[in-house]
């Protein structure tokens, strides 16, 4: 607080300092706008939430550094390298659209997310293979290397150039969409894709062009970032989170909204670093959460434009006799596992059981609830911290810690679920991500309580559960019981009401179903079971870290559910087993294991729409 007051006094005494900080924010806003504009355009027409858009930004930076090196120094070499990078990323975008996404336009948006996540893994290891693990430092832009003095403050010339790039690109996009036939077709497809196709417009060519334009803008953003930032393998995930925030705050599909949101977030972030340094990691997500609570469709978005549901599913039926016998045989094999397996296999089996419960809790929201969550790791991490902090500050035994974990996560689910009640589709997904990032920021920066990045250490199982076999049996019982409880809930009236609210919310409300209350209860239940998984994970690893609440953990849950199959109650278990097993085998035996894993995920998303469990069920049902 004292530092914030001192900064405010400095800005009041020297307005030029505030101006310099605002210009820095505007420069960052322009770079962010280039990425967000492409993401928004692609979503507006194709309705694809492209998780790989940040990868195009990263490839643009790497290609720019490489191309500039090939073409030599000077203005021609630098700007020629930028052009080469932009065109190269555009071609990469065309390849991704034609080879992968063209086969998924009719699929629910979750499968598109899964496929684009696979593309992220493929491109990340591809960049590692081509450019190596070291950061690449690019040259400064010729003619823009100096600084301009404005009211006594020296502002980098390149920052002023970037500030001008944003409005120029915005105007060019406006002219392209308003003054060209192609732009009219893009606007028509954005407003009503089905009617545009009925009028004879070639959707495939239009979608390819739009996706190429989005990739070009992301590549341009990455290439222009080279004089300000080294090209590195973390650029993709770092920029995609903020780009999603900009697009959602501005309104999905609105380029003008994306520009306004980028300006707001860029400037607020620039001043937030000085005024609220402890909120720097989460400031943009706080802005998004506030905007979406007030305007669920963003600043300039239209309600309902960001959600597309799949066809209603067939009614749930009790498990067949074959499935029951298979489950019984599997459970018997799991009981016998410690007798035939070593310690490493038991540790891996504990991880599978815990993550299967975590995925099953997320499946309750995604499947029966039809609610996309990008922040489910919040409940997993809060459960882990609940157990860890109970041990650290109250010396609580393991049994009490495992009781605190689901309780703390269930309370968080009640709070977050109530705040998310007005949102739907991608807006709901981003709102859950915002709250998860807020929880992650608290865990990372509340050093006095959580230990920050040092975490909570020394959290080990009780003596009666300390051996690998004993903890394996404990995890098997608790996780298996949790998965069974979730299955029973889905078959209960609560699950039927939840599915009714997903498939036909207005009809369900007319029949007396409190759809909002059922969805809120689903958040609480899913949060509690995810918290139990987090508590078990904390004792299994002997520690708790902020990474338990981070975005990659939420992505892991999504991938496991989608790999197994959203429409199958056994899907989360199958998905967890396949994902953990495949990742472990590849990480130990394959150098570029992310590339292989990403390719496998893409194939599953394209070829097995119902997931592995659905594919096995279909095969078993054939005569």
DRENFI-960579 format. One record per residue: x, z, y of N, C-alpha, C in turn. Coordinates in steps of 0.02 Angstrom, whole numbers, plus 50000, padded with zeros to 5 digits. Atoms other than C-alpha are relative to their C-alpha. Last residue first. Layout:
<nodes>
XZYXZYXZY
...
</nodes>
This chain:
<nodes>
500105000050074488684830147093500614997349964
500085006750028489304833947269499915000449925
500715001750005488974851747329499884993149970
500314996350055490744857547290499274998049989
499735002650062491484843947400499685003449939
500295006750011490324848347543500254997149934
500704999350019490784866747526499674993349986
500024997650070492644862847525499285000749976
499785005550044492454852147681499985002149927
500545004950005491414865647768500184994349954
500524997050041492714878947728499424995149991
499794999950070494114867747793499455002849954
499464995550018493244863847956500154999849926
500284993750021491544856047985500535004949977
500384997049945492244841748089499725006849982
500414994750031493544837947956499635003850054
500265002050066494344821147999499535005149969
500295006750002494664822448186499644998649935
500525000649949494924841148207499654993349997
500574996050019495844842648041499434999350050
500325003250057497004828248083499375003849979
500335006149975497374835548254499624996549943
500594997849963497744852748179499614993950026
500504997850050498934845048052499355002150034
500265006050033499844835648191499475001849948
500455003549954499994851748290499704993849970
500624996149996500704861148140499504996550047
500365000950063501984847348110499335003750001
500215007050003502504846948293499604998849936
500595000849958502524865948303499744992849998
500604998050036503684866648152499374999350042
500525001549951505074856548232499325001749970
499724998849933506454864848132499464998950053
500005006249962505454866147970500245001450071
499695005650034505704879147833500064993550039
499424998350041505374896447901500374993949973
499504996749958504234891748046500635001649960
499665004949958503324879147935500555003250042
499615004550040502924891747799500394995050043
499444996350029502374905147921500454995349960
499524998549948501314893248025500615003649972
499675006249980500464886247870500535001350053
499575002450053500084903447799500394993750019
499444995450007499454910547963500484997549946
499595000149940498374895348000500615004449993
499655006449992497704892447824500485000250059
499545000950056497294910847788500414993550009
499444995349991496544913347961500524999149945
499595002249945495494897447945500605004650011
499625005950023494844902047772500484997750055
499544997650052494324919347834500444994349976
499464996149970493584912447995500515002549950
499505003949963492624898847900500565004150030
499364998750031491734910447777500574996350036
499854992949991490214911047890500665001949967
499954996450064490244892147901500185007250013
500674999750031489624882248052500005003749933
500454995949960491174885848156499335001049965
500675003049991492344879348023499535004650036
500434998150055493964886147951499324996850002
499705002650061495084876448069499565001649940
500155007250004493894879848213500314996849938
500725001050010493894898648186499854992649990
500184997750067495784899448161499264998849986
499755004850050496134888548313499795002249930
500405006249997495024899048425500214995149946
500674998650027495844915248368499564993849999
499944999250073497594908248395499325001249969
499975006750028497074902448569500075000349924
500685002749999496554920148612499984993049970
500384996550052498264926448555499274997649998
499865002750067499134912948656499625003549944
500365006150016498174918448814500174997349930
499825006149964498884936148819499624993949973
500585002149961498054952448764500094993150031
500584999650044499264956548621499364997750036
500125006650030500654950148734499405000149952
500505003949963500454966148835499854993249969
499715003449942501394975548697499454996150037
500515003749964500894988448565500324997050062
499925000749928502064995648434499414996150029
499674994249972502255001048254500084999850075
499385002049967501884983548189500375005950030
499605004150046500564988548060500684998250030
499684995650049499935002748169500434996149951
499534995549965499624990848314500365004549951
499395003949986498854977548200500525004450034
499645000850063497594990148132500664996350011
499744993550019497094994748309500404999749936
499434998449958496944976448359500305006749984
499445004150022495824972548210500635001450041
499784997150063494714987348257500594996049972
499614994149984494664980648435500255003549937
499345002549980494094963548371500465005950018
499655002050061492694972648279500694997050016
499844994150041492174981848437500394998049938
499454996349971492284966448549500215005949957
499395004050010491204956048433500615003650028
499844999850072489884969748428500654996349987
499814993150018489884972248617500235000349928
499364998549970489904953648657500245006949980
499505003650039488484950848532500705001150028
499864996050059487484964548618500524996649956
499604994349977487624954948782500195004449941
499325002549988487034939148693500455005750024
499695001450064485534948348622500724997550009
499834993650031485114955748792500344998949933
499444997049965485194938648875500225006549968
499405003850015484074930648743500615003250033
499594998549941482724944048751500684996849989
499324998050015481634935748618500385001150066
499884992949991479784935948662500705002449984
500234996450059479224919248594500155007450003
500735000450001479374911448767499705003749941
500254995449951481154917848774499245000050002
499904993250026481554909048611499735005250049
500524998750051480754892948674500075007049973
500654999449966481814893648832499445001549949
500084993749963483414897548737499325000850033
500585001349957483244883748606499855006350042
500285006750012484814881948499499424998350047
499515005349994485864896648561499684993149998
499805000449930484454908748594500524994750012
500575002949963483754904948422500174999250074
500015007250013485474907948345499434996550037
499415002749965485584925148427500024992449991
500165000349929483814929448373500574996850040
500505005349992484264924948194499804999250073
499675006550005485854935348204499524994250008
499565000849941484904950648268500344993149999
500395002649942483554947948136500424999050062
500524995449978484904950448001499594997050057
500605001250040485864936047921499425004450021
500225006849987487164936248060499374998349961
500315000349935487264955148050499744993050016
500674997150006487584954547863499634999750066
500405004850038489054942647890499285002549993
500165005549954489754953848027499564994949964
500494997549952489644968847910499794994550049
500644999650035490534959047772499445002450047
500245006950009491934954447892499324999949966
500215002749935492104972547946499734993049995
500644996949982492114978847766499754997450067
500525002850043493464966247720499325002950016
500125006949977494474971447872499474996649957
500305000049933494304989947837499844993050023
500664996750000494554988847648499674999550069
500475004050041495954976047652499305002950002
500205005949960496834984847796499504995849962
500404997749942496835001347701499764994150041
500664998250024497394992747540499555002450057
500355006250021498834984247630499295001649977
500275002949938499305000547715499644993449986
500544995849974499455008847544499694997150063
500595000950042500444994247469499415004150027
500325006649991501674993447614499374999149959
499705005150043501985012247607499654993350010
499375002849974501515022547760500304994649956
500095007349996499675025347722500654996550020
500375002350059499745043447660499894992550000
499604999950061501145047147785499634997349939
499944993350028500065041647933500394999849935
500564997350040500415024348001500135007149977
499955001750071501715021448137499425003049962
500684998850026501595020348327499994997949926
500014994450046503405022348379499335001649970
499585000550060503345011248533499915006249956
500084993450032502055008248670500354999549933
500504998650050502574993248774499965007249979
499674996150051504204989648864499525002249945
499725004550051503304975648956500385003849946
499875006949979502264988549048500274995849943
499305001750011502445006348983500184992950019
499915004550057500565008048964500724998549983
500454998650056500255023249073500174995849939
500044992850013501615024449206499575001649939
499424997550037502015005949194499925007349981
500144992949992500304999549243500535003949960
499744997149937501004982049267499845007450010
499315001949984500894973249098500285003750060
499554997650053499344982249031500734998650019
500004992749998498404979949196500505002749948
499624998049941498924961649203500045007650005
499295001150015498314958749024500445002450059
499814994750046496624966349068500744999549981
500004993749961496494954949219500215005849955
499385000049960497024940149112500045006350043
499444998750045495654944248986500665000350038
500014992950015494374945549125500565001949952
499824996249940494864928449190500035007449985
499285000549991494854920649016500225004250060
499704995650049493094927048988500764999950004
500134993349977492594918849152500285005149950
499504998349950493454902849098499895007050028
499344999750031492444901848938500535002250050
499974993850039490824906049027500695000849970
499974994749950491154892049152500025006949966
499314999249979491574880449007500065005550053
499545005550011489854882748932500715001650022
500075003550064488774896349009500524994549995
499625006150009488784909149149499874997049931
500305005549962487484921949202500354993349988
500675001850023487874934749066499724993850035
500005007150020489754935049095499304997349987
499775004149944489744951349196499964992649984
500504999549946488684960249065500194995650059
500605003750019489794953648926499475000350054
499875007149990491374959649015499384995949983
499875001449929490724977549033500094992550012
500624998749962489934978848860500094998250073
500475005550014491434970448778499355000950038
499775005849962492594982848867499544994049988
500174998549930491544997148797500224994250044
500725001049993491664989048624499765001450071
500135007249995493554987448643499264998650007
499755002549936493735005948683499854992650009
500404997249946492605011048538500224997450068
500635003849991493414998848417499565002850055
499885007249989495155006348450499354996150007
499985001449928494635024748468500044992550013
500684999249975494125025948285499964998450074
500395005750024495775018548224499265000650019
499805006149964496685030848335499604993949979
500324999849934495685045348264500174993850040
500725000750011496175040548086499635000050067
500185007050010497975037548141499254999149992
499815002750065498195054948212499734992949991
500565001050046498015057748400500264997449933
499724998850067499565064248491499464999349947
500404994750031498475064148648500275002149932
500194994849951499575054148768499625005849968
499474998349952500565042648652499825005950044
499424996950032499405042648501500515002450052
500264993850030497815039548602500575003749964
500014995049947498825027048705499715006649975
499334998149978499265017048550500015005450052
499664996250053497545017148470500685002550024
500394994050011496675011848631500325004549948
499794995049950498104999948669499595006449993
499324997950016497784990748506500245005350049
500024995950060495914990448537500695002649982
500274993649978496214984148714499935004849941
499484996149966497344970648644499755006850023
499474998650049496074964148518500535004450032
500264994650043494684965648647500515001949947
500074994049960495674955648777499765005849956
499424995650011496204943148644499955006450041
500174995150051494434936148653500585004749985
499654993749987494854927948819499875005349948
499285001249996494454909548798500395006550005
499594994849970492674913148740500744998049996
499295001350004491394899548707500385005550036
499664998149937489634905948679500754999249991
499905006149960488554897348546500355001450066
500154999049929488004914548485500064993850043
500704998049988487854910548300499825000750073
500475003050046489504900948299499285001950014
499965007450000490624904448449499454996849957
500165002949934490134922548483499964992449997
500674997649981490034928748303499784997250067
500505004650028491534917648264499295002250016
500075005649953492594928148382499474995149975
500334997249941492274943448273499904994750053
500714999150016492684933248118499615002950058
500325006649997494324927348196499255000649985
499995002249930494874945348230499634993450008
500514996049966494344950548054499954998150073
500645002450025495344935947982499435004050031
500195005949960496794940648096499354996949975
500154997949931496854957948019499774994150042
500624996150000496734951647840499795001950070
500565004550014498034938047868499345003850003
500115004149940499244950247950499404995349990
500304995549950499034962447805499854996050064
500704999250019499374948147684499635004650047
500355006249980500984943847777499265000549983
500024999949927501564961947760499624993950026
500504995149980501084961747577499935000450075
500665003050012502044945547548499455004850021
500125005149950503584953047631499314996949992
500184997249935503484968847526499844994850053
499524995749966503464960347358499775002250069
499695002749939502014953547258500485005050030
499615006050016501424956247078500394997350059
499674999350064500684973847076500464994149985
499404995849996500304973647262500385000649934
499425003049966499174958247237500605004750003
499425000150045497994965947107500644997650034
499874993250023496664970947233500635000349957
499704996449945496814953847315500155007349981
499315002349993496524945247148500355003750056
499624997250056494964955747119500734998050004
499914992949984494334951247294500405003549944
499504999549947494614932747258500155007350016
499365001650030493674933847094500575000750051
499824994550044492214942647178500684998949968
499804994449957492184929847320500215006049957
499355001749970492174915547194500265005750043
499494999250053490784923847094500704998450027
499934992950015489764925847253500525001249947
499624996949946490094907947308500105007549986
499315002350006489534901147138500435003450054
499694996250055487954911947143500744998049992
500175002450067487514904547312500365004249947
499445002850036487654914747471499784997949929
499584995150035486004917347558500564996549961
500264998450067485404903247671500455005149967
499534996550044485614900847856499675001549934
500094992750007484444888147935500515003049951
500514998550051485194871047971499935007649994
499784999550069486164869348132499425001449953
500184993650033485514863248298500204999949927
500675000150029486474847948360499855006749968
500085004450056487994851848465499295000149975
500104996950065487904859748635499964994649946
500325004750045488644852348791499955003249932
500164997750067489074863248938499674994449960
499404998550038489944859749100499875002149929
499585005950010488614850649197500595001249955
500165003650062487334864349168500444994049988
500164995750058487364870649346499814995749940
500714999950015488124858049466499895004049936
500225002350066489844860849540499255000549992
500365006349992490334861849724499754997249933
500165001349930490944879849739499564993850008
499455001549955490874884649556499764998050069
499785006950011489424883149432500584998250046
499805001350069489124901949413500244992949987
500235006950012489134904549602500224997949931
500445001749944489254923249643499694993149990
500544995149999489944929049474499504998350055
500475001650053490914912849461499445005149995
500375006249985491744915049631499464998749947
500464998649945492234933249598499574993950016
500534995550024492964929349427499495001350055
500465003850042493914914249495499425004449977
500385004649957494704924349635499474996349959
500474995849963495194938049513499574995750046
500564998650046495944924649401499495004850032
500425006050003497004918149546499405001249953
500395001049939497634935749582499544994049995
500715000750017498134939649403499574998250060
500115003350064500034938649399499274998349986
499795007049999500224942349585499824996449935
500565004150022499184958249579500194992649994
500194998050068500684969949582499414996149974
499545002650051501394960449731499815001849929
500194996650062499834963649837500454997649943
500454994449987500274959550018499855004149938
499744995349952501824948749998499565006250007
499344997950023501414939449838500295005250047
500084994750048499584939149893500675002649974
500044993649965500034929150047499945005849952
499404999349958500644914149947500005006650037
499444998250043499304916649813500635001150042
500094993050020497924916649942500585002449957
499874995749942498614900650018499935007449982
499315000649978498754891449853500175004850057
499594996450047497094898049786500744999850021
500154992849997496104892949939500495003949955
499794997349935496944876049955499905007550002
499274999850000496774872449769500275002850065
499794994350041494934877349775500765000649998
500154993949963494614865349919500235006249962
499544999649944495514851349828499885006450041
499344998250025494604854749664500505000650057
500004993050016492944854849755500675002449974
499984996549935493354837949830500005007649989
499325000649975493754831549655500075003650067
499995001249928492114838149584500734999950024
500175006849984491954836149394500034998350074
499785005150048491884854549353499764993150021
500595003150032491594864649512500224994449954
500275005549960492924870149636499364997149973
500214997249935493174887049552499714994550044
500614996050010493164878849380499765003050066
500565004450018494394865149426499355003949995
500175004249942495574877049517499394995749985
500304995749949495544889849376499774995950060
500684998450023495854876349246499645004350052
500395006149990497354870549347499285001049978
500195000349929497994888449357499594993750014
500444994449986497954890149167499764999750073
500675001650023498644872549141499525005750015
500415003549951500154875549253499284999149977
500014996649935501044889249156499534996650049
500474994550002500534882148987499965003750067
500675002350019501364865349022499495005750001
500385002549944502864871449121499284998549982
500564995549986503534882248981499554997550056
500505000550053504674869048904499405004650011
499904995450056505694866949062499404999749953
500435002150055505974854749205500145004449940
499665003250057506784864449346499484997849949
500024996150062505734867749500500364996249945
500164992949987505674862349684500085004449938
499554997149951506514845149679499885007450014
499304999750022505654841449511500465002850054
499804993050003503884845749569500755000849984
499884997649932503544827949625500225007350002
499425003549972503764821849446500175002550070
499394997750031502594835149376500624996850029
499894993149981501214831549501500645002849970
499775000149931501404812949475500145007150024
499315002150001501264815449287500304999850070
499614994350026499664825349311500744998349998
499984994849948498974811649423500395006149977
499565002249945499464798049299500055005450054
499314998950021498674807849156500494997950054
499884992950002497014808749249500715001649980
499954997749931497104790249289500145007550003
499355002249975497474786149106500105002250072
499504995450029495984796749053500704998150023
500074993449968494854787449174500535004749973
499765000449931495474770549116499985006650035
499275000850003495264774948933500304999750070
499714993550016493514781548967500764999749996
500084995649942493014765449055500335006849987
499525002149948493724754348918499975004650060
499334998850025492814764248783500524998150052
499794993049994491204765348881500725001049979
499564998650056491004746548902500295007050008
499314998449979489554746249024500415001749938
499515004850024488014737648952500715001350022
499985005849955486624746149048500554995149982
500585004150014486294757848900499984993850044
499875003950061488084764348916499424995349985
499485004849984487764769449097500164995649939
500315005649964486124777449047500514994750017
500415003850047487004788148916499684994050034
499585004050044488394793649035499584995649954
500425001050059487224799649172500374995249953
500684997849990488004806749331499574999449937
499994992949986489824805649281499295002750006
499894996650064489544788649202500025007650008
500615000750039488784782449365500075003649933
500504995449973490224789449465499354999749961
499784993250015491474780849351499495005150025
500144998950071490484764549361500215007149979
500724999350006490494765549551499815001349928
500184993449976492364768749548499255001249995
499804995250052492654753449440499805007050020
500495000450054491644743049562500165005049945
499835004750053492734748949705499465000149946
499945006849974492334756649874500194994949947
500555002249956491664773949835500024992650018
500654998550030492684779949685499424997350041
500065003250066494304771449736499325001049970
500095007249990494064776149919499914996449933
500665001049971493794794449874499864992550010
500504999150054495294794149758499304998950027
499955005850044496374786849897499505000549943
500305005749966495734800050019500024993849956
500724998849996496134814249899499644994150032
500285001450067497844806949861499255001050000
499935007350011498244806350048499704998249931
500535003749966497544823950073500024992549989
500664998050024498694831049938499434996350035
500185003750061500254821149981499295001549978
500335006349982500344827750160499764996149939
500634998349966500684845650105499624993650018
500504998450051501974838749982499335001850032
500185006250035502924830450125499465001449948
500455003649955502874846550226499784993449969
500644996550002503614855750076499494996650046
500355002150061504964842450063499335003549993
500325006449988505454845450244499614997749939
499705005750036505804863550207499604993650011
500435002150055505074874750345500334994149964
499765006150031506264883950461499594998549937
499924999450072505304896550566500224993349970
499454995550017505534897850754500115000949926
500104993449969503844890650798500525005149976
500674999649972504124876250677499885007150025
500154993649968505924871750635499324999750035
500265001149932506034857450513499835006950029
500544995749981507114858650357499804998550073
499904995249946508284847050267499405004450012
499614994350023508254838250100500075005550053
500454994249993506854825950131500355006449981
500365000449936507874810050161499545005950013
499615002849944508374809049979499574999450063
500245006549976507284820349870500424997650058
500444999449943508274834249787499824993150026
499715000649934508994830949616499485001350055
500055006649970508294837749453500304999850070
500034999749927508864853149358500004992950028
499685005749968508454852449173499905000450075
500355002549941508064868849083500414994350032
499764998049934508904870548914499584997150056
500324993849976507934869348750500205002050071
499664993850017508344851148711499675006050032
499624997349943507784835248798500355006649987
499725005149956507124823948660500475002950053
499575004650037506834836348518500364995250047
499424996250024506174850148632500494995449963
499564999049942505054837548721500625003949980
499715006549984504334832148552500485000650060
499435000950044504134850548506500324993150010
499514994849986503054853248659500624999349955
499615001949941502174836548642500545005250014
499615006050015501594840348464500464998250059
499464998250046501064858148505500454994049985
499534995749965500064852648658500605001749955
499575004449959499284838348559500515004150039
499525003150046498654851148432500474995350037
499504994750013497864860648577500524997449951
499525000049944497054844148627500505005649994
499565005950004496294842648454500514999950056
499554999250057495614860448454500494994249997
499514994949982494884858548628500515000949945
499555003349953494044842348574500545004850024
499555004150041493354851548424500484996050045
499514995850032492654865048539500494996049958
499404999349959491824851948648500535004449968
500044994449954490584847448512500675001150035
499944993550032490904830248435499905005550052
500664997850022490234813948506500015006949969
500464999549942491794810748609499315002649979
500304993349993492924815248462499505000650057
500354998250061493564798748391499615006550006
500535004950008494054792148563499585001549938
500624997749967495004808448585499434995049993
500294993550019496334804748455499315001150031
499854998050068497184787648449499615006249978
500195005150049496414779548602500075002649929
500715001549997496434794648716499794995249945
500384994150023498134801148663499254998549999
499884999150072498934783848678499595005849972
500385005250035498134780748848500075000849925
500714998349996498794797448911499574994949964
500104994550048500544793248849499275002149999
500025003050067500434776748943499905005249946
500635003750006499984786149102499934996749932
500514995050017501414798249072499324996649994
499894997850068502614783549067499485005149978
500255005150045501864776049224500095002049927
500735000349994502094792249319499714994949952
500284994150032503874794649256499244999750001
499925000850072504374776849300499685005849962
500485005250022503644778849474500044999149924
500674997149996504584795249501499484995149974
500074995450057506194787349440499325003349999
500105004250059505954773049564499925004249938
500715001950001505714786149699499844995249944
500444994250005507374794349658499274997849994
499954996950065508374778649619499515005849992
500285004650049507764769149771500015003149930
500734999949995508064784049886499684995549946
500315003649946509844786249831499255000149997
500204996349940510604791349667499684995650052
499494998449951510644782449500499725003550061
500025004749944509284773449403500515001650054
499865006850020509674782049238500074995350060
499315000350023509784799549312500204992949979
499594999749939508174796749409500744999749981
500015006549968507344791349247500424999850063
499645005050040507884806949154500044993350035
499294998250000507374819349289500414994849963
499735001149933505724810149315500745001650002
499875007149992505374809249128500304998450069
499435002050042505594828049111500174992650009
499394997149972504454831849259500614997849960
499855003349937503104819649203500645002750031
499675006350017503214826649026500184996150062
499324998550024502814843949094500384993649984
499624997649943501304837849194500735001349980
499855006049961500684828049043500415001850062
499445003450034500854843948940500184993650036
499374997149977499784853149068500604996849967
499865002949935498374840949029500655002950030
499345003149999498474845548845500184997350069
499514994649999496994857748854500724997350006
499365002050027495874843248901500525005550006
499594994949969494094849248922500704999349970
499474997250041493274832748877500385005250041
500214993250021491614829048962500505003149952
499974999650073492164810648968499725006549972
500245006050034491654806749147499955001049925
500605002649969491754822949245499714994149963
500584996350023493004830649124499354997050027
500085001150071494294817049153499385003649974
500255006850009494034817549341499874998649926
500705000249979494224836549345499694993149989
500394996250048495834836649244499264999650016
500035004050061496574822849352499585003549947
500425005949986496104832349510499944995749938
500714998250007496794848749439499544994050012
500154998650070498534841649411499255001149991
499885006250037498664833549583499835001049926
500585004649993497824848749662500104993749959
500534997750046499154860549595499404995450002
499765001250068500534850749680499465001949949
500015007250011499534850449842500234998249929
500695002250011499154869049832499974992549986
500164998650070501004873249812499304997549983
499585004450040501354864449977499865001149926
500305006749999499854873150057500414995049959
500585000150043500514890150003499674993249996
499744999650069502204886750080499434999849950
499765006750016501314881250239500304999849929
500595004350013500344897650242500224993049981
500264998250066501954907650223499404995749982
499535002550050502744898350368499755001549930
500075007250005501194901250474500464997149947
500625001450037501204919850435499904992549992
499864998250069503024920850490499394998649956
499645005650030502604911150648500175001549927
500475004850031501284924250689500354994149966
499695006750001502694936850717499524995149966
499485000349948502024953950770500314993050005
500324999249935500404952150674500504999450056
500365006249985501314944950524499645000550067
499515005449987502574959250526499644993650019
499724998949933501184972250544500494994650018
500525001749950500284964650395500265001150071
500045007349997501894965050293499484997850051
499415002449964502164983450334499994992550008
500104998549929500374987350285500594997650041
500515004549975500624978450118499885001050074
499695006649991502274987550088499504995050027
499564999749942501425004350120500324993350013
500415000049940500005000050000500435000050063
</nodes>
